[in-house]
Amino acid sequence: RAAAAIRTFDPRPSYLSALTALLDSACIRKARLKIAVDCLYGTCRGYLDELLVRWGLSPVVIHDYLNPSFGGRPPEPAREFIPELRAAVKKNKFHLGLACDGDADRFGIVDAGGVFLTPNEVFSLALAYLIRTRGAARTVARSLATTHFIDAIARREGLEVVETPVGFKYIGEALHGGDCLIGGEESGGLSIRGHVPEKDGVLACLLMAEMAAREKKTLSVLLRELRARYGSYYADKINVHLRPEQQRQVLKKIERYRTAKSFAGMAIRRRDFRDGCKLLFAEDHWVLFRASGTEPVVRCYCEASSRARLRALVALAKKELGV
């Protein structure tokens, strides 16, 4: 240690200052939002809750202590893993519930009434809001597996969509250029122009707080208005755990769509094999089959223009996967 060039520093003060400069803390302070924060025993402790306190709020904070087992659940801010946060928002009539995963790079957003918003919905809301409040930009970046709601908004507002393979490092490359307003993915990663080109759950949560404060509406109302303006997009994801031999069989079956003209009777208008197999149909409906790179799972992403059509598409995808 004496011989090495070691410098010890604390990045927390500069990080908190950077987020304060990037977001409208005065707007959040003035709105006096009632917010619950779920730290999920992770590293957003002393960051997300601390900034809200500095900005004049008194958030109710849960799971804000170290627990190596994460309370017996995955440290993921998905709907099924944050029941206490959803219950607290509903019971206490809070404006928002904000959560981050264990390492705080992904977000979970609960609206008034305990309504969970999917990452796709949050990303779409954030894009439309930033277009209104952060000025002109040339592009927006999303992964292959992320909602085409982003495309619908971008088309109307004159932005180009940069579609990347799955993985935030690719979105980060788009953000790094400086012309990209926002980048996001369906798994809960998001960052914006002017911030580090890496997903940041604390930033995403505070951006939703700013939007709720400025618009003086619930996020659910804002989402309905967004769909009325740009169209309806509903997405879902299926995770199918398979033995190695089953996975090989499924992937072999999917390979035939490189040349097939239809999928379950639907004409294939376009296909993309850059990262898995993405098939696009009429009315911006699509399905993506993709093998996980880290576990024996095949993931299937579906999107359609109504909940009923989405259910039908999911059923067809499950049949294709044999589940």
N, C-alpha and C positions, 0 to 999 in steps of 0.2 A: 504493500500500500504506500509506503514511503517513497519507493522508487518510481511508482507509476504516476501517469498524468491523470489523476482522478479528480473530478469536480463534482461535488454534491450540490444539487439544487432542487427546489420545489416548484414544479410547473403550475401548481394550483392557482396562485395569484394572477399570473399572466393569462391563464386559460379563462378564469372567471371574468377578468377585465375584457378579454377579447369577445366573449359572449355578450357582455353588457354593451359593448360598442356595436355589435352586430344586430342586436334586437332592440325593440322599442320598450325599454323598461319603464319609462314614464307612463306609457299607455297602460301597461299592466298594473302599475301602481295605482293609477287613477280609477281603474275599473273595480278594484277591490274584489277580485274573484275569490270564491271559496273553492279551494283545491285540496285534494288528497293526493299524497305521493306514496308510491310503493317502491321502496329501494330493492326489494327482493334479495335482501342480505348482501347486496353487491356493492360495486365501486361508485355508484352515483351518490352514495352517502356523503354529505358534506359538499356536494356540487349542485345537484338539482334543487334540493331542499334549501341549501344555503343561499342560492341566488334569489329564490322566491322570497325568503325572509329579508334579504338585503333590499328587495324591491317593494317592501312594505306589506307583504302578505303574511298570513299566519297559517301555513299549510298543516294539515293533519298528516303526520308521517308514520308509516307502518313498515315493519321489517327492516328497521334501520340499524341493525347490529349484525356482527359477524356470526354466521352460521354455516360451517363447512358443508352441511347436508342440504342447505337451502330449504329447510322446512319440509324435506321429503319430496319436493317437486323439482322438476327442471327449472333452472333460473331463467325462464323464458317468459316475456310479457304477453303471452298469448291468452286468448279469452278464458280457456279452461284452467290456466295456472294463476290467475289473479282474482279469485272469487271474493276475497276480503276487500279488495279495492273497489270492485263493482258494487258490492253490498254497501260499503261506506258512502260512496257517491250517491247511491239511491236513497239510503236511509236518511242521510243528513242534508239532502237536496243541494249537493255541491254543484258547482258549474262544471268541474272537470276532475278526472282522475288521471294521473300521469305515472308511468312506470318505465323502468329500464331493465334490460337483462343484466346478468351477472357482471359483465365487463362494460356495461353502459353504452354499447355501440348500437343497440337496437331499442326501439320504443314500443310502448303499449299505451293506447289512448282510450279513455273511458269518458263518454259524454254524459251530460245531465240525464238523470234517470237510470244510470248504470248501464247505458248502451255502449257496447264495445264497438269501436270502429276498426276495420281491417287496415293493415298497412297500405294496401292499394287505395283505399278511400282517403286515408290521411295524406298520402302522396299527391293525389289528385286535388284535394283541398289546398294543400300547400302550394302547388304549382299555380293555381288560379289566383291565390292570395298574393303570391310574390309578383306575379305579372301586374297586379293592381298597385302594389306598394313599393316595388323595388326597381321599377323602370325597365327599359328595353333590354332584351337579350337576344342572342341568335339561336341558341339550342337548349334542349332539355334532354337528359340522358336517362334511359331506363334499361333494364335487362330484358332478355327474351321472354322471361316468365312473368313479367309485370304487366299490369292492366293497359289496354289500349285506350282507356279513358284519357290517358296522358296524350295520346295521339290526337284525339278529338279536340281537346282543349288547345293543343299546340297548333293544329290546322287553322282553327278560327282566329287565333291570336298571332299568327305569322311566325311561329317558331319551328325550327327543324328538330325532328326527333332522332337522337343517336341511340340506336338499339345495340346493346352489347351482349356478349355471352354472360351467363350467370356468374356472379362474383363481383364484389364491389371494387376490386382493383381496376376493373375495366371502366366502371363508372367514374372512378377517381381520375383516370387518364383524361376523360372528357371534361371533368371539372377543372383539371389543372390548367387548361388552356385559357380560362378566364371569360370565355364567351357563353359558358353554360350557366343558366340561371339556377338549376337544381338538378340533382341526380338522385334516383331512388330505386328500390327493389321491393318486391312483394314480401320478402322475409323480414322487413322492418328496418332496413338501412336507408339513411337519408343524409345528405349534406347539401349545402347551398353555396352559391358564389360568394367569395370573400372569406370563406372558412377553409379549414384544412380539407383536402380532397379525400376524406375518409368518412365513413358513416359515424354518426354521433347521435346517440339516443337522447342525451341531455338537450342538445340543440333542437331536435325535433319536438320534444315535449314543450320547450319554452316557446317555440314558434307557434304551436297550437294555442298556447295560453295567450300569446300576443294577438292571434287572429280572433279568438273568442272575445278578448277585451275590446279590440277595435270595432269589430262588426256588431257587437252587442246582440248576438244571436247564438243559439246552441249550434254545435257543429252538425248535428243531424238536420237542422233547418237549412244550414248552408249547403249541406250535401244534396238535399232535395232541390234547392235552387240551382245547383251546379248541373244536376241531371236534367232539369227542365231546360237549361240553356244549351248544353252540349250533347245530350243524349244519355241513354242508360247503359251502364256496363256493370255486370255482376260476375264475380270470379270465385273460383274455389280451387282447392288443392287436395289431392289424394296421395297418401304415402302408403305404398304397398311393400311390406317386408317379404322378401323372397329368399329361398335357398339359392346358392350359386347356380345350380343347374336350372332352376325355374327362371332365374334372371336371364340366363343365356337364351332360354327358349323365348321369353317375352321380347327381348331385344332383337332376336332373329325375326320374330313375327312383325315387329315394328319396321324393320328394314325394308319390307316389301312396299312401304309407302313412298319410297324413293321414286317409284314408277307408277304406282296405282293411281287411278283417276278419281276414286271416291273413297270415303270413309263412312261405313255404316249407312250407305245410301246418299251421303252428302258429297256434292262435287268439291274436289280439292282445287281451290283457286290458286294457292301458292303454298310452297313448302320450304322449310328452312332446316338444314341439318348441321348448322354450325355448332350447336350445343344441344344434343339430343335430336328429337324429331318434332318439329312444330308444323302443324297443318292448319291452314287458314281457309275458312269457308265464306259463304255469303254473309252479309250484314255484320261483318267484323267479328264473327264467331271464330273461335280457334281452340285448339288443343295442343299441348306440348307434353311429350313423354321424354323423361330424362332420368338416366341412372345416376344415383348419388356417387360421388367420388370418394366418400369416406365410410359408407356403410352399405350392407346388402339391401338397398331400398331403390325401387323405381318410383319416381315422383311423376304425377300427372297433374298438369295445370289446365284449367278450362275457363273459358269466358264466353258469355252470351249477353243478349240485350234485355233479358228478363229473367226473373228467378225461375219461372217454369221452364224456359228453354235451357237454362243452366242445369237444372236438375236432370233434364233429358240428356244433355250432353255428358254430364257426369256418369249417368247410368250406362251410356254407350262406351265411355272410356273404361269403366270398371269391367264391362263385358269383354273388352279387348284385352284387358290385363288378367282376366280369368278370376275376378273377385266378386 
